[in-house]
Amino acid sequence: MTLPRGATVFLACTAGTAIANNYALQPALTDVAAELGVPLSVIGLVPTAALIGCMTGFALLLPLTDHVAPNRLVAGQLTCLAAALALAASAHGALTLLAAYLFIGAAAGVAAQAGNIAGRHTPPGRRGTGVATVAAGMSAGILLSRLAGGSLADAVGWRWMLLAFAALVLLCALCAAVLLPRQAPSPGRGYLATLRSLPPLLRRHQQLRRAVAAGGLWYFAFNLIWVTLALALAQPPHSLSPTAIGLYSLAGLLGFGALPVTGRLTDRYGARTVITAGMLAGAAGTVLLATGLGSPPVTGAGLALFDAGCFAAQAANQSRIIAIDPERGGSLSSVYLVLYFIFGAIGTALAAPTFETFGWRGTSLAALTALLLAALVGHLGGRRISEARAEAGRPRRRNLSRP
């Protein structure tokens, strides 16, 4: 069943709205710590709780897209997200807030479900466009979340900011119940059996292993660069303020703008071509960052190329994963995203030690190596999955030279 008109754009908006809740409170963490009367080091665990919750959601909730009707699944999970946001808004202690953010992170994983639903319910010839559209919504949500959250927190306080996000999430839930398909998939197995079948998927599908390896490498590089960038720009000779450093995140707008084009290119030329091109663009951006950190225009251009390459490759990679078996797209995406985030967490953890040991250029070289390896891995695999399947379904031509 294909999505009704406008549903893909709605899924993109829903994905952006949901994933934004993992980041919107971050600019106000100092105010939260002061109001709750706890150390900032404790409230600083809120982003970690959201990340842990998000990974849990990818592992346990994303496979539900193979079992539950999209309208019920998305509406139900968004309702849970709104309830978790209300709980966070009413928190009077750090423990309650951290518990709420575990649930917020898990429920915000509906953003990944939205991409999977778009890929499954879009015709194969437009699957890349559908997935890329939702990815653009997610990127916009991540990019604008801190700006929107910080502005609202300044205007009405962090509690009312969370309640405003909860109201927006509930509106998305009502629209999901009306707009999204009501037909449930037929997975042929129970939910617990699906969870047990997740680890063998990595062993069974070579394309999934390649997608995990390539995606993990560039997400490792992505986190390595962005975390180290903040450290490098805050120190002499740059000594930029947090606000000035944060402005560099606007360079990600190019990556956001490139995603719709990425979808069309993926549909036309295949995920392998787009991934390779994306990684080469990211590598070029990394070279600019390594050599021109002292020049804001060069740094901005480098970040723009770096983000655009990583965003484009991610959208193409996810469309490739869904194409392996659209009926099990939720399970395949679950395996991919959990491992993808683990690679990203490793990059985040290694950023400061790498910077302290090797400096900015040494860290950039490590990221560049990871991107070039990702380009190599992403280019492997021969023809596009869709082409191979189409050819497999064609009748073989008879060899007339044989008797």
N, C-alpha and C positions, 0 to 999 in steps of 0.2 A: 504494500500500500504506500503510495507516494504522499508526501506532505502537501496539505492544502496551500494555496497561494499565500505568501507572506509568512508562513510558519517558520521558514528557515531564518528569516530576519528576526522573528520573535525569539527563536532559540538563541540567536546570537546576543540579543539584548538580555535574555534571561541568564545566559552564561556569564556575561560581564557583570550583571547585578549580583549574582551569587558569589562569584570568586572575589569580588571587591571587598566582601565582608571579612576576608582573611587579613586585609591590610588597612582598612579604613581607620581603625583605632590607633594605629602606630604613631601618628603625629601627636596624639593627646596622651601618650603613656605617662608623661611627667605629671600631668594634671590628675590622671587616674591614681597614681601612686600617692600624691599629696592628699587627695580626698579620702582615700581608703586608709591612709596612715600606715603604709607599708613601704619598705625600701624599693627603690627603682629597680634594683637587681631582681626582685621577685616579680614585679609587674613586667619586667623585660622578658619573662618566660611566656607571655601571652602569644607572641608570634610563633614560638616553638610549639605551644599547645595547638595552635591552629594548623601548623604543618603536620604534626603527628595525627591530628584528627583527619586532615585531608588525605594522608596516605592510607589511613584506616578505611576511609570512605572509598578510595579507589580499589582497595583490596576486597571489601565486603559488600559495597553497595553498587559499584559499577556493573558487576555481572547481572544485577537485577534487570538491566535493559534487555537481557535475553529471555526474561520470564514475565515481566509485568507490562501491561499496556502503557504506552508513553504518557497519555494524559493523566492516568492515575499515579504513575511513578513520579513524574516531575512535579505535579501539584502536591502530592503527599510530602515529597522531600523538601520542597520550598516552604510548606507549612511548618515542618519541623525546624527549618532554618529560622523562620520568623519567631518561633517559640524560643529557640536558643538565644536569639538576639534580645528578646524581651527579658530572659533570665539574666543575661549579661548586664542589661541596663538597670536591673534591680539589685545587682550584687552589692553587698555591704562588706565583703571580705575578699581577699585574694583567692582563696580556695574556690569559692563559688564562681568567680570570674574565670579562673583557669579551667574549671570543669565545663563552664558554658562554652569556652572557646574550643575545647575538644569536640563538642557537638557541632559548633559552628563550622569548624574545619571539615568535619565529616559530611555535613549536609551541603556545604558549599561545593563538594565534589559533584553535585548535580551539573556543574558546568561541563565536566567531562562526559556525563551522560547525554547532555544536549548535543555535543559533537558527534557522539556515536549514533544517536537517533537521526541526526541530519544525514550521516553517511549511509545508514541502513535504509532510510526511506527516500533517498534520492536516486534517480536512475544512474546506472554505472557510468554513463558518459558524462554525468555532471556531478559525480561524487566528490571529486576534488574541490569543485566550487562550493558545494554545500559545507564540507568540512572546513574549508578555509574561511567561509563567512562566519561560522561559529567561532573559529579561532580568532578572527578579528575582533569579535565581541569580547572574548576572554581577555585579549591583549588590551583592549580599551579599558576594560574594568580594572585590570591590574595597574595600568598606567595612570588612570584618573582617580583611583580609589583613595590614595593618600591626600590628593588635592581636595576632593570632595569631603572626605572625612575630617580633615583638618579645618576646612572652612566652616563646616557645620558645627564642629566642636567649639570653635571660637565664637560662633554666633549664638548657639543655644545650649552649649554644654555637651559633654560626651555621652551622657545618658540619653538625652533627647535625640542626639545624632544616631545612636543605635536604634532607637524606636522609629526614627524616620526611615532608616534602612529596612527595618522589619515591616513597616507599612508598604514600602515599595516591593519587597519580596512577596508579601501576601497578594498584592495586585498581580504580580507575575503568576502566582499560583492559580488565581481565578482564571486568568487568560489561558493558562496551560490546560486546565480542565475542559475548556471549550475548543481550543484550536488544534490540539494535538490528536493523533490517531487514537481510537478507542480499542483497536484490535490488539490483543496480546500475542506475542510471539509464541511459537510452538517449539520449545527447546528440546523436547524429547528426553529430558532428564530433570530431576528435582534440583532445588537450589543448593542443598548441601552437596549433592553429587557434582554440581557445577563447581563449587568451591574446591572440592577434592581434585577436580580435573584441571585446575589452573596450572599447577607446577608442570605436569606432563606436556602442556601446550608448548612450552619453551623447547622441550626436547623434540617434539614432533614437527615443528614448523621452522625450517631453516630461515625463511624470510622474517619471522618474528625475532629470531636470534640476531639477525643482521640489523633489524630495525632498533632493537634494544641497544646493541653495541654502538651504532651510529648516533642515536638520540642521546644515549648516556654520555658519549664523548663531548658532544657539543653543549649539553646542559652542564657538564662539569666545567667546560671552558667558560660558559656564560656566567656562572656563579663566581668562578675564579676571577674573571675580569671585573665584574661589577663590585664585588666586595673589596678587592684590592684597589680599585679606582678610588673609592671613598677614602681609603687609608692614605693613598699617595697624594691626593689633592688636598687633604687636610694638613699635610706636613710641609715644612719648608722645602723648596723655595716657593711653593704655591700658596699654602696656608689659607685655603678658601674656607668660608663659613659653611655650616650644614645647608643653609638655604641655597647658596651658590652651587654647592655640589649637587643638591637635589634638582636644580634646573637642568642639569645634563640628562636627566631621565627623559626630558621632552624630546631628545633625539630619537627615542623609540617610536615617535609618531611616524617616521618613515617606514619602520617595520610594520606598524599597524596598517599604513596605507598600501603597503605592498601585498598584503594578504589576499585581497580579492583577485588581483592579477595572478598571484601564485596559484589559486584554485583553477583558473582557466588554463594556465600553462601546464599544471599537473594533468588535467583532463586531456590536453592535446598532445603533450610530449612524454608524459609519464613521470612518476614520482622520482625515479632514479636520476633523471636529468635535472629536475628542480632541486633535489637534495645536493647534488654535486655543485650546481651553480650557486646555491645558497651558501655552502661551506666555503667556496672560493671567495664569494663576496665577504663573508665573515672573516676569512683569513686576511683579505686586503684591508678590512677595517682594523684588524688587530695590528697589522704592520703600521698603519697610521697612528694608532694609539701608542705603540711602542716608541715611535720616533718623534711624535709631535705633542706630547702631553703638556708642554708649556704654552701651546698655542690653542686658545679656545675654539677657533674655527676648525682647526685640524682635529682636535679632540671630538668636537661635535660630529664632524664628517665621519670619523672613525667609528664612533658609537652608532651612528645611523646605519652605516654599512654592516657593522657587526650585528646589531639587533635585527635588521632586515633579513640578513642571511640566516640567522638562527630561527626567526619566526617562520620564514618561508619553508625551511627544511622541516620544521616541526609539523606544519600543516600537511605537507606532502607525505611525511612519514606516517602520520595518522591515517591518511586516506589509503596508503599502501597496506597498513595493518588491517583495516576494515575489509579491504578487498581480498584478503586471504580467505576469509569465510564470513560474509556479511551476517549470517544467522548466528554466529558466535562472536560478533564484533565487540560486545560488552566484555566478555571473558578475555579476549585477546588484548583489548585496550587496558583492562585491569592489570594484567601481567606487565604490559609495557610501562604504564605510568608509575606503578610501584617501583620498578627497577630504575626508571628514569629519574625519579625523585631521590632515590638512594645515591645515584651518581652525582646529582646536584648537591646533595648534602655533603658528600665527600669534597666536592669543589669548594663549598663554603667553609668547611672545617680546615682545609689546607691553605686557604687564601692568606691569612695572616702569617703563618709560619713560612710560607713560600716567599712572601714579600720581604719579611725580615731577613731571610737567608740570601735571597738572590736579587732582591730589588724589583723595581717596576719592570725593567726590560727582561729580566729573567722570568718573571711571572708571565709576561706577555708571550715569551717564547714557549713556555709550557702550554699556554692556551692555544697558540698557533699550531703547535704539534698536534694537540688534541683535535683541532678543527680539520687539519689535513688528513689525519687518520680517519675522522668521520667521513670526509669526502671519499676516501678510498673504500671504506666499508659500505657506504651508501651507494656507491657506484657498482658494487658487486651484485650479482644476482641475475645477470642476463636481462632478458626481456621483461617488460612489465607483466605483472601477474594477470591483468585483464587480457593482455595479448596472448599469453601462454594458454589461458583457459579457453579463449575464443578459438585458438588454433587447435587445441585438444578436442574441441567439440565439432570441428569440421571433418567431413569424411576425407579419408586419405585418397589422393589421386592415384589412379592405377598406373603402374609403370608399364607402358606399352612396349618397351624394348625387351621385356621378358616374355617368354612363351606362355 
